[in-house]
Amino acid sequence: MAESLSEKQVRRFLDKQETLTEEQQNTAKDLKKRHFKLLAKSTLLDHESCRRLFVDFIRVTRPDINPQAMFFTLSSSPPTAAMLKAFATFIAQTSQGLIMDQISVKSLHGYMRNFRSVFYQSTNNTIPKATTEDVSAFIQGPLADQENLCRVRKVKPLTDVHNVELLLSTLYSRSFLETVPNMRDVLNLSLYINLVLDLAAHGGDIAINRKASVLEHETLC
């Protein structure tokens, strides 16, 4: 019986693993652990940021409530759909997007997911599915219309030759050259900048339009 594609991939991976020295295997394991630690730290920072944002929202709209005692203890009940809608409105009116001035619908959904995670971690309780669906529909519909939020995913512009020229002109400026010990560092940085920007541009081309043709040996510089 012929091997499937997934079976071939697994076999090739195992064959490759057998050729690695013990030191290389330990290095790979360390890199993997470090990667997951960075991901975990990033997630924790997002959750903490969302928690602080919700606390600010409660202090502004309901100063008579202690947000920690009411929403982030084991005895806490889930916030109502009306309160979560007001929280989403508060975020839409006070936050800015990373690409555009106005926050997007997708980002608001992300805030709501983070809040659900924070609430569950603090209370060991979940927000009812009906409430979640009601808030999601509100964000996607009435709130997006009211605050003129973007419903379409925004794509960052691709890099081009002008990006390379700008970076390299700065790299070879007198003020920067005076800060490096030798020209080898400058040349290494030049190669790195060209490589990263070139890959970023072509990767973006393929991601946006998978049928786009990429010429062999094509570079930005």
C-alpha positions in Angstrom: 0.0 0.0 0.0 1.4 3.4 -1.0 2.3 5.9 1.6 0.1 8.9 2.0 1.5 12.4 2.0 1.2 12.8 5.7 2.9 9.4 6.4 5.8 10.5 4.1 6.1 13.8 6.0 6.2 11.9 9.4 8.8 9.4 8.1 11.0 12.2 6.7 10.8 14.0 10.0 11.7 10.9 12.0 14.6 10.2 9.6 15.9 13.7 10.0 15.6 13.5 13.8 17.8 10.4 13.8 20.6 12.3 12.0 20.7 15.1 14.6 23.3 15.0 17.3 22.2 15.0 20.9 23.3 18.6 21.2 21.3 19.7 18.2 18.2 17.9 19.5 18.6 19.7 22.9 19.0 23.0 21.1 15.8 22.4 19.1 13.9 21.5 22.3 15.2 24.7 24.0 14.1 26.8 21.0 10.6 25.2 21.1 10.2 25.8 24.8 11.3 29.4 24.4 8.8 29.9 21.5 5.9 28.6 23.6 7.0 30.7 26.6 6.9 33.8 24.4 3.5 32.9 23.1 2.2 32.3 26.6 3.7 35.7 27.8 2.0 37.5 24.9 -1.3 35.9 25.7 -1.1 36.8 29.4 -0.2 40.4 28.4 -3.3 40.6 26.2 -5.5 39.2 28.9 -4.1 41.6 31.5 -4.6 44.5 29.2 -8.2 43.5 28.6 -8.8 43.1 32.3 -7.5 46.7 33.0 -9.7 48.0 30.1 -12.8 46.4 31.7 -11.9 47.8 35.1 -11.6 51.3 33.6 -14.9 50.9 31.9 -16.6 49.9 35.1 -15.0 52.8 37.0 -16.2 55.3 34.4 -19.8 53.9 33.9 -20.5 52.4 37.3 -18.3 54.0 40.0 -20.5 52.4 42.7 -19.3 48.9 41.7 -16.1 47.2 42.8 -15.1 45.5 39.5 -12.6 43.1 41.2 -15.1 41.8 43.8 -18.1 41.6 41.4 -16.5 40.2 38.2 -13.2 38.6 39.1 -13.7 36.3 42.1 -14.9 32.7 42.3 -18.4 33.8 43.4 -18.8 36.2 40.5 -21.7 35.9 38.1 -21.3 36.6 34.4 -21.9 40.2 33.2 -25.1 40.7 31.4 -25.3 41.0 27.6 -26.3 44.7 28.1 -23.1 45.4 30.1 -20.9 43.6 27.5 -22.5 45.6 24.7 -21.7 48.8 26.7 -18.2 47.5 27.2 -17.8 46.9 23.4 -19.1 50.4 22.7 -16.7 51.8 25.2 -13.8 50.1 23.5 -15.0 51.3 20.0 -15.2 54.9 21.2 -11.9 55.0 23.1 -9.5 52.7 21.2 -7.5 53.1 18.0 -6.6 50.4 15.5 -3.1 49.3 14.7 -3.4 50.0 11.0 -6.2 52.5 10.8 -7.4 55.2 13.2 -10.7 53.4 13.9 -10.7 50.0 15.5 -12.1 47.1 13.4 -14.9 44.7 14.1 -12.4 41.9 14.1 -10.4 43.6 16.8 -13.5 44.1 18.9 -14.3 40.4 18.7 -10.8 39.7 19.8 -11.3 41.9 22.9 -14.5 40.0 23.7 -12.6 36.6 23.4 -9.9 37.8 25.7 -12.4 39.0 28.3 -14.2 35.6 28.2 -10.8 34.0 28.9 -10.0 36.4 31.7 -13.4 35.9 33.3 -13.1 32.1 33.1 -9.6 32.1 34.6 -10.7 34.3 37.5 -14.1 32.8 38.3 -14.0 29.2 36.9 -17.3 30.2 35.3 -18.3 30.7 31.7 -20.3 33.4 30.0 -23.5 31.8 28.5 -23.4 31.0 24.8 -26.6 33.0 24.2 -25.0 36.1 25.7 -21.8 35.6 23.6 -23.8 35.3 20.4 -26.0 38.3 21.3 -22.9 40.5 21.9 -21.2 39.2 18.7 -24.3 40.1 16.6 -24.4 43.5 18.2 -20.7 44.2 17.3 -21.1 42.9 13.8 -24.3 44.9 13.2 -25.6 47.9 15.2 -22.3 48.9 16.8 -20.4 48.7 13.5 -23.0 50.9 11.9 -23.2 53.3 14.8 -19.4 53.8 15.2 -18.6 53.3 11.4 -16.4 50.4 12.2 -14.6 48.5 9.4 -16.0 45.0 8.8 -13.3 44.1 6.3 -9.9 42.8 7.3 -7.2 45.5 6.7 -4.0 44.4 5.1 -0.8 46.2 5.7 0.8 47.6 2.5 3.6 45.5 0.9 7.2 46.5 1.1 8.8 47.9 -2.1 12.1 49.2 -3.3 11.5 52.6 -1.6 11.5 50.8 1.8 14.9 49.4 1.1 16.3 52.7 -0.1 15.1 54.5 3.0 16.6 51.9 5.4 19.9 51.7 3.6 20.3 55.4 3.3 19.9 55.6 7.1 22.3 52.6 7.6 25.0 54.3 5.6 24.5 57.8 7.1 27.4 59.4 8.9 25.5 59.5 12.2 24.9 55.7 12.2 28.3 54.7 10.8 29.9 56.5 13.8 28.1 54.1 16.1 29.4 50.8 14.7 32.9 49.4 15.2 33.6 48.1 11.7 32.1 47.9 8.2 31.4 44.2 8.4 28.5 44.9 10.8 27.1 47.4 8.3 27.4 44.9 5.4 25.7 42.2 7.4 22.9 44.5 8.3 22.5 45.5 4.7 22.2 41.9 3.6 19.7 41.2 6.4 17.5 44.2 5.6 17.4 43.3 1.9 16.6 39.7 2.6 13.8 40.4 5.1 12.2 43.1 3.0 12.4 41.0 -0.1 10.8 38.0 1.5 8.2 40.1 3.2 7.2 41.6 -0.2 7.0 38.3 -2.1 5.3 36.6 0.9 2.7 39.3 0.9 2.2 39.0 -2.8 1.5 35.3 -2.6 -0.7 35.7 0.5 -2.9 38.3 -1.1 -3.0 36.7 -4.6 -1.9 33.1 -4.7 -2.0 33.1 -8.5 0.5 36.0 -8.7 3.7 34.9 -10.5 7.0 35.5 -8.8 9.9 35.8 -11.2 12.9 33.7 -10.5 15.8 35.6 -8.9 13.6 38.6 -8.6 14.7 41.0 -5.8 13.8 44.5 -4.6 17.3 45.9 -4.9 
